[in-house]
Amino acid sequence: MNTKKNKKPIILIIDDEESIRDSCTQVLAKEGYSVDTSSDGRKALKVLNKSHFDVVLLDLKLPGVPGIKILKEIKKSFPEVPVIIITGFASIESAVKTIKQGAFDYLAKPFSPEELRTVVKKALDNRKAKDAQKESAINTHDELSMVVGQSKAMSKVIDIMKRVSPTESTVLITGESGTGKELLATEMHKHSLRKEAPFVVVDCGTLVETLFESELFGHVKGSFTGAHETKHGRFEVADGGTIFLDEISNISMNIQAKLLRVIQEREVTRIGSTKPIKVDVRILAATNVSLAKRVKQNQFREDLFYRLSVVPINIPPLRERKEDIPPLLNHFLNKYNQKLSKDIQGFTRDAEKAIMNHDWPGNIRELENTIERAVVLTRSQKIGLQGLIYHGIGASRSMAHPVGGRFKSLEKMEKEYIESVLKSQHGNKSKTARILGIDRKTLYSKIKKYKIS
């Protein structure tokens, strides 16, 4: 685009009336724009194909090629260029119809210099905004792909995210813990029409069941013991913006029924009140389990499942896209080198091999935490194998080698490792999760899975 710094916007005027071309040129030149003109439809098409313009002023009635055909050609070949239609009073109806065919606006003859300046500035501002939006989307793709991966699988995920972000569709993001579900939801909000409004995160896995309804929908003063004042629920706080329901599978059937009503009616009722409150929110949800299976097990409402999964997005685990690991390693190493004022040059071959062979149950979060710890504690130029194993990657020595000539299963190795770290931390789950490079929710699910006391 020509509206970058130190470059004047270039306006093309296509009109067969010399007086219109001259008067428009004088007005626009005074505004600091470069102006080119054409009086014939065929000549105008040649000019358009040879040069690039920021805005086009186009008369509908032209010799040679009609203005409507030129409009279609511009929209086909240069869709980003705003076209302002110039028309006589008798043809205003035709000019209005061109808006539906892609014209930005129209000017009815005779028009004042102020009207011309205003509509051209509006067109340029609109184009700048669209260009900025495109650039932001490109940067988002680069930034997001750097954090969650650049494989074909992740490129598809990011492409879907970019397409669905500007819509109002409800999205269900699935994937294991640590794959970047909340990051994806955050980026969707940032690139939605609600980006200036609140983005409210509700962690359904940590809220106490007895207080969950109050957290979501609010309560009135005196509605239950301890309700000393009226409280706005998360849906009210998110009004006009986006609410992100993380780990949605953890909500009870009772709350599921009430959530379904909120989605259908777009209103909430505080505990202790009978008056519904209208809310305008976009709903994004995420889960690390299969809601479809939960539906079959009668643990999740089928109607709510379909309401939430209008657009499903699945983020594959890191072990299924190991081509993402090398660029992620470089990204996290550079990040923590800079953050911690270190100058570690890379990884030893043994360390790289161990990283690539590890299954990363905590996914990207585990990988990032592991690299951060390694950068903090490494004193040499390269991160070695021993540091990685000691600080939570892979396993302890007893897991890495066969005992009595027999290898242990991966699950048994993982269970023993979690037990050993828990024991070393005297049962402190927060410290254990930090050492393992996973979050508390993942640790709790593994403790439950392996029946670790």
C-alpha positions as a printed Julia matrix, in Angstrom:
453×3 Matrix{Float64}:
   0.0     0.0     0.0
   1.17    3.53   -0.74
   0.01    5.1     2.52
   3.16    4.07    4.4
   5.42    6.65    5.99
   6.97    9.11    3.55
   4.66    7.98    0.75
   1.69   10.02   -0.41
  -1.62    8.24   -0.99
  -2.29    7.99   -4.73
  -5.8     8.73   -5.98
  -7.07    7.81   -9.45
  -9.95    9.88  -10.88
 -11.86    8.26  -13.76
 -14.37   10.71  -15.25
 -15.07   11.92  -18.8
 -15.83   15.49  -17.62
 -12.66   17.57  -17.63
 -14.09   20.07  -15.14
 -14.73   17.26  -12.6
 -11.22   15.86  -13.07
  -9.57   19.27  -12.68
 -11.58   20.42   -9.66
 -11.1    17.1    -7.85
  -7.38   17.15   -8.62
  -6.99   20.65   -7.14
  -8.86   19.77   -3.94
  -7.03   16.48   -3.38
  -3.58   17.88   -4.26
  -4.05   20.52   -1.54
  -4.63   17.66    0.92
  -1.21   16.25    0.04
  -2.37   13.41   -2.2
  -0.85   12.38   -5.52
  -3.52   12.39   -8.23
  -3.76   10.63  -11.61
  -6.69   10.94  -14.0
  -8.34    9.14  -16.91
 -11.25   10.13  -19.16
 -11.94    6.82  -20.9
 -12.93    3.41  -19.6
 -10.43    1.4   -21.71
  -7.56    3.75  -20.86
  -8.52    3.57  -17.18
  -8.19   -0.24  -17.17
  -4.7     0.05  -18.69
  -3.7     2.63  -16.06
  -5.04    0.38  -13.28
  -3.04   -2.59  -14.51
   0.19   -0.59  -14.74
   0.07    1.32  -11.44
  -1.14    0.84   -7.88
  -3.7     3.2    -6.34
  -4.96    3.73   -2.8
  -8.4     5.07   -3.74
 -10.32    5.28   -7.04
 -12.98    7.88   -7.88
 -15.12    6.37  -10.65
 -17.88    7.87  -12.8
 -20.57    5.36  -13.75
 -21.17    6.8   -17.24
 -18.0     6.57  -19.3
 -17.11    6.2   -22.97
 -15.41    2.96  -23.92
 -15.93    0.66  -20.96
 -18.86    1.41  -18.61
 -18.05    2.38  -15.01
 -19.82   -0.68  -13.59
 -17.49   -2.98  -15.55
 -14.45   -1.1   -14.27
 -15.76   -1.47  -10.71
 -16.05   -5.25  -11.18
 -12.52   -5.39  -12.62
 -11.08   -3.42   -9.69
 -12.87   -5.6    -7.12
 -11.64   -8.71   -8.91
  -7.99   -7.71   -9.36
  -7.53   -5.19   -6.51
 -10.15   -6.03   -3.85
  -8.35   -3.96   -1.21
  -8.72   -0.69   -3.2
 -11.79    1.36   -2.11
 -13.85    2.71   -5.04
 -15.95    5.87   -4.67
 -18.67    6.17   -7.31
 -19.32    9.59   -8.92
 -22.84    9.92  -10.23
 -25.46   12.41  -11.34
 -28.51   12.99   -9.17
 -30.72   10.95  -11.5
 -28.45    7.91  -11.09
 -28.22    7.83   -7.29
 -30.28    4.63   -7.19
 -27.73    2.96   -9.49
 -24.89    4.27   -7.33
 -26.48    2.79   -4.21
 -26.7    -0.59   -5.97
 -22.96   -0.46   -6.65
 -22.36   -0.48   -2.87
 -23.67   -4.04   -2.87
 -21.23   -4.85   -5.67
 -18.24   -3.64   -3.69
 -18.15    0.15   -4.03
 -17.06    1.92   -0.84
 -19.32    5.0    -1.14
 -20.68    7.47   -3.69
 -20.68   11.2    -4.45
 -23.69   12.8    -6.16
 -22.97   15.66   -8.57
 -22.62   18.47   -7.81
 -20.59   17.81   -4.64
 -18.62   20.26   -2.51
 -14.85   20.16   -1.88
 -15.61   19.29    1.76
 -17.74   16.3     0.73
 -14.91   15.11   -1.53
 -12.27   15.51    1.18
 -14.43   13.72    3.75
 -15.3    10.67    1.64
 -11.7    10.22    0.4
 -10.31   10.47    3.94
 -12.91    7.97    5.13
 -11.91    5.55    2.37
  -8.2     5.9     3.19
  -8.82    5.42    6.92
 -10.9     2.35    6.19
  -8.14    0.9     4.05
  -5.49    1.64    6.68
  -7.61   -0.15    9.28
  -8.03   -3.21    7.04
  -4.32   -3.31    6.22
  -3.49   -3.06    9.93
  -5.93   -5.88   10.61
  -4.24   -8.04    7.98
  -0.79   -7.28    9.37
  -2.03   -8.08   12.86
  -3.42  -11.39   11.63
  -0.08  -12.24   10.01
   1.79  -11.33   13.19
  -0.69  -13.37   15.21
  -0.06  -16.37   13.0
   3.71  -15.98   13.41
   3.57  -15.37   17.17
   1.01  -18.08   17.86
   2.69  -20.64   15.63
   6.0   -19.92   17.36
   4.45  -20.69   20.74
   2.28  -23.68   19.84
   4.06  -25.04   16.76
   4.59  -24.68   13.02
   3.69  -28.16   11.78
   1.0   -28.8     9.16
  -1.37  -29.88   11.92
  -0.9   -26.63   13.84
  -1.07  -24.52   10.69
  -4.56  -25.95   10.12
  -5.53  -25.13   13.71
  -4.33  -21.54   13.38
  -6.06  -21.17   10.01
  -9.39  -22.24   11.53
  -8.79  -19.89   14.45
  -8.21  -16.94   12.1
 -11.38  -17.69   10.12
 -13.66  -18.18   13.12
 -12.3   -15.31   15.28
 -14.32  -12.48   13.63
 -17.57  -14.47   13.91
 -19.94  -14.92   16.86
 -19.82  -18.73   16.69
 -19.37  -20.75   19.87
 -16.11  -22.71   19.75
 -15.08  -25.86   21.61
 -11.3   -26.29   21.86
 -10.14  -29.79   22.7
  -6.71  -31.11   23.52
  -4.57  -32.4    26.36
  -3.44  -30.13   29.18
  -0.56  -27.89   28.19
  -1.27  -27.84   24.44
  -2.19  -24.14   24.43
  -6.01  -24.13   24.58
  -6.25  -20.94   26.65
  -3.66  -19.22   24.45
  -5.74  -20.08   21.38
  -8.91  -18.77   23.05
  -7.14  -15.55   24.05
  -5.98  -14.96   20.47
  -9.49  -15.62   19.16
 -10.82  -12.89   21.46
  -8.03  -10.48   20.48
  -9.01  -10.84   16.82
 -12.76  -10.76   17.3
 -15.18   -7.86   17.04
 -15.33   -7.95   20.86
 -11.6    -7.36   21.39
 -12.14   -4.07   23.27
 -14.56   -5.75   25.71
 -13.69   -8.11   28.63
 -12.17  -11.56   28.18
 -13.22  -13.54   31.25
 -11.64  -16.91   32.03
 -13.52  -19.43   34.18
 -11.46  -22.43   35.32
 -14.15  -25.05   35.79
 -11.61  -27.47   37.24
 -10.71  -25.39   40.3
 -13.98  -23.75   41.38
 -15.7   -25.38   44.36
 -18.98  -27.02   43.29
 -21.03  -25.31   46.03
 -19.84  -21.87   44.9
 -19.75  -22.56   41.18
 -23.26  -21.33   40.41
 -22.6   -18.11   42.31
 -19.33  -17.6    40.42
 -21.0   -18.04   37.04
 -24.34  -16.36   37.57
 -23.88  -14.19   40.7
 -26.07  -13.89   43.79
 -28.1   -11.29   45.67
 -27.38  -10.16   49.2
 -28.72  -12.58   51.83
 -29.48  -15.36   49.33
 -27.42  -17.85   51.38
 -25.17  -17.92   54.44
 -22.16  -15.74   53.77
 -23.81  -13.74   50.97
 -23.17  -10.39   52.68
 -23.48   -8.39   49.47
 -24.79   -8.74   45.93
 -22.25  -10.27   43.56
 -22.01  -10.03   39.77
 -21.35  -13.42   38.15
 -18.7   -14.06   35.51
 -21.3   -13.87   32.72
 -22.3   -10.36   33.8
 -18.64   -9.31   34.03
 -18.1   -10.62   30.48
 -21.11   -8.73   29.07
 -20.23   -7.39   25.62
 -17.1    -9.55   25.5
 -16.03  -13.2    25.61
 -16.26  -15.81   28.34
 -13.86  -18.76   28.22
 -15.03  -21.87   30.09
 -11.85  -23.89   30.61
 -12.15  -27.62   31.41
 -15.91  -27.48   30.83
 -16.21  -31.25   31.44
 -15.92  -30.65   35.2
 -19.28  -28.92   35.64
 -22.16  -30.83   37.25
 -25.34  -31.84   35.42
 -27.24  -29.2    37.43
 -24.93  -26.4    36.25
 -24.98  -27.84   32.72
 -28.76  -27.35   32.59
 -28.46  -23.74   33.73
 -25.59  -23.06   31.33
 -27.67  -24.43   28.45
 -30.42  -21.96   29.35
 -27.91  -19.08   29.34
 -26.73  -20.06   25.85
 -30.3   -20.34   24.57
 -31.85  -17.3    26.25
 -28.74  -15.1    26.61
 -29.75  -14.2    30.14
 -28.71  -15.17   33.68
 -30.55  -15.21   36.98
 -28.6   -14.53   40.15
 -29.0   -16.92   43.08
 -31.79  -15.61   45.29
 -33.39  -13.57   42.51
 -36.21  -14.24   40.07
 -35.31  -11.41   37.72
 -33.34  -12.51   34.62
 -30.51  -10.27   33.43
 -29.73  -10.05   29.72
 -26.1   -10.75   28.81
 -24.35  -10.36   25.46
 -21.41  -12.75   25.5
 -19.55  -14.96   23.1
 -18.8   -18.38   24.58
 -15.56  -20.27   24.06
 -15.02  -23.56   25.9
 -12.19  -26.03   26.29
 -11.74  -29.56   27.58
  -8.96  -32.12   27.87
 -11.35  -35.09   27.72
 -13.79  -36.34   25.08
 -17.18  -34.73   25.7
 -18.69  -37.13   23.17
 -17.67  -40.03   25.43
 -19.02  -38.18   28.46
 -22.33  -37.82   26.62
 -22.46  -41.6    25.99
 -21.66  -42.17   29.68
 -24.54  -39.84   30.66
 -22.06  -37.5    32.34
 -22.6   -34.59   29.97
 -25.76  -33.25   28.37
 -25.98  -34.02   24.67
 -27.88  -30.79   23.89
 -25.23  -28.7    25.68
 -22.45  -30.58   23.87
 -23.9   -29.62   20.47
 -24.46  -26.03   21.61
 -20.82  -25.71   22.65
 -19.24  -27.47   19.68
 -20.62  -25.33   16.84
 -17.01  -24.98   15.67
 -14.73  -27.69   17.16
 -10.96  -27.14   17.15
  -8.65  -29.94   18.28
  -5.05  -29.2    19.24
  -2.97  -32.38   18.8
  -0.51  -33.33   21.59
   3.18  -32.57   21.15
   4.11  -36.26   20.85
   2.05  -36.44   17.62
   3.84  -33.49   16.02
   7.44  -33.78   17.08
   8.56  -31.69   14.11
   7.36  -28.75   16.22
   9.89  -29.48   18.98
  13.1   -28.06   17.37
  11.63  -24.6    16.61
   9.96  -24.56   20.04
  13.28  -25.39   21.68
  14.95  -22.45   19.93
  12.05  -20.17   20.85
  12.12  -21.06   24.56
  15.92  -21.05   24.74
  16.06  -17.54   23.24
  13.2   -16.4    25.48
  14.86  -17.5    28.73
  18.37  -16.53   27.63
  17.04  -13.01   27.23
  14.9   -13.08   30.35
  17.67  -14.47   32.57
  20.59  -12.66   30.88
  22.19  -15.95   29.86
  24.07  -16.92   26.69
  23.51  -20.68   26.4
  24.27  -21.75   22.85
  22.1   -24.85   22.57
  21.85  -28.49   23.58
  24.22  -31.45   23.53
  23.37  -34.27   21.1
  22.35  -36.53   23.99
  20.05  -33.83   25.34
  18.46  -33.25   21.93
  17.93  -36.98   21.49
  16.32  -37.28   24.94
  14.06  -34.31   24.21
  12.92  -35.76   20.9
  12.32  -39.22   22.44
  10.36  -37.91   25.42
   6.56  -38.14   25.14
   5.91  -34.78   26.84
   2.74  -35.68   28.77
   2.53  -32.03   29.87
   2.94  -30.92   26.24
   4.2   -27.4    25.47
   3.82  -26.22   29.05
   6.08  -29.04   30.26
   8.6   -28.34   27.49
   8.74  -24.63   28.32
   9.08  -25.24   32.06
  11.84  -27.78   31.44
  13.83  -25.38   29.24
  13.38  -22.54   31.73
  14.72  -24.67   34.59
  17.61  -25.89   32.44
  18.58  -22.33   31.47
  18.45  -21.24   35.12
  20.67  -24.06   36.33
  23.05  -24.69   33.42
  26.53  -23.18   33.8
  28.08  -24.47   30.59
  27.59  -23.29   26.99
  25.17  -26.13   26.22
  22.33  -27.8    28.1
  23.23  -31.42   28.75
  21.35  -34.66   29.33
  21.91  -34.91   33.07
  20.4   -31.53   33.77
  17.29  -32.33   31.76
  16.7   -35.72   33.38
  17.36  -34.4    36.88
  14.92  -31.56   36.44
  11.92  -33.51   35.29
  12.26  -34.55   31.65
  11.89  -38.25   30.93
  12.63  -40.19   34.05
  15.0   -41.04   36.87
  17.85  -43.48   36.37
  15.76  -46.43   37.58
  13.21  -45.66   34.9
  15.67  -45.09   32.1
  17.27  -48.54   32.42
  15.77  -52.04   32.54
  15.65  -53.72   35.93
  16.46  -57.43   35.98
  16.68  -57.42   32.19
  13.04  -56.32   31.85
  11.79  -52.9    30.75
   8.96  -51.23   32.64
   5.85  -50.01   30.89
   5.6   -46.28   30.23
   2.64  -45.95   32.62
   4.49  -47.76   35.42
   7.55  -45.55   34.86
   5.4   -42.42   34.97
   3.56  -43.58   38.11
   6.82  -44.38   39.93
   8.36  -41.09   38.9
   5.39  -39.06   40.11
   5.42  -41.0    43.38
   9.15  -40.37   43.86
   8.83  -36.63   43.23
   5.76  -36.39   45.51
   7.68  -38.18   48.24
  10.72  -35.93   47.82
   8.45  -32.88   48.16
   6.64  -34.33   51.21
   3.35  -34.5    49.31
   3.4   -30.84   48.22
   1.46  -30.97   44.96
   2.3   -27.44   43.8
   6.05  -28.07   44.06
   5.66  -31.53   42.52
   3.77  -30.14   39.52
   6.44  -27.45   39.06
   9.26  -30.03   39.08
   7.36  -32.3    36.67
   6.74  -29.38   34.34
   2.96  -29.82   34.39
   0.1   -27.87   35.95
  -1.79  -28.9    39.09
  -4.84  -30.06   37.14
  -2.72  -32.49   35.11
  -1.02  -33.73   38.29
  -4.36  -34.31   40.03
  -5.69  -36.26   37.04
  -2.56  -38.46   36.98
  -2.76  -39.07   40.76
  -6.36  -40.15   40.28
  -5.52  -42.25   37.21
  -2.66  -44.12   38.92
  -4.43  -44.22   42.33
  -1.46  -42.61   44.03
  -2.14  -41.99   47.71
